[in-house]
Structure formats: C-alpha cells, structure tokens
Amino acid sequence: MTEPSERRASGALEGEVMQALQQAAEPLAAGDVQTRLSGDLSYSTVVTILSRMYAKGLLKRKKAGRAFVYSPVSDQPGLAALQMHRVMDSEPDSRAVLARFVSSLSEQDERILRDLLQDP
C-alpha cells in the first residue's frame, strides 16, 4: 500500500500503467489495470490516469460493454519515438533542437544514427 508520504514521482504511475498494459496479452479494462498495479489505488484514480494517457495519445481504447479497454499505441521504443516527435513538433526551431540533440550523442549512438540514415 502506498502511504501519502510515499507518493509516486511524477510520471511513475503512467510508467506502471504502461508496463501493465504492455505485458498484457490483450487490452485491459480499468479494473484489470488496477489489480495489476502495486499499491492501493482507487478505481477512479486508475480511470483518471488511463483517460489522461489516452488524451495524450499514448493509449488507444475501444468500447467493451459499458466500459473501455485500453492498450498502448506502440511498444516502448515506438512510444519514445512518439514523444521525441511531439517535442520536435512543439518547438519553433526544431533544427536547433535536433542539432543540440545530435551534438550530445555518444560516439556509439552517433554511429548508430549514421547507419540508420544511410540504410535505405
């Protein structure tokens, strides 16, 4: 059980929810997500976080009876790429952001990026 003084770090709950959904073999309803999470979260808290994640474009949902079932829009690398795209799209000077990002890559990551760019 999570005590009030043991609050999760920002984004930690989303991470736990995402992990539960990615490990599931099928889309999950809020109650199913709730049982897979650590701690003592209320059903309404789980519904709220699922709704927020859906609004952010991290999850897809479909109607199943009177409720929704949720699943990730992509795997973990795909979600990271989606977040990177959102950051780039939100910046007025995406070239500068990309240049700063590339200049901070390790030599190994730079080689990987070069290989990816040269691959047809």
Summary of the structure (lengths in Angstrom):
residues: 120
radius of gyration: 18.0
end to end distance: 50.6
largest distance: 52.2
contacts: 275
relative contact order: 0.10
helix: 60%
strand: 12%
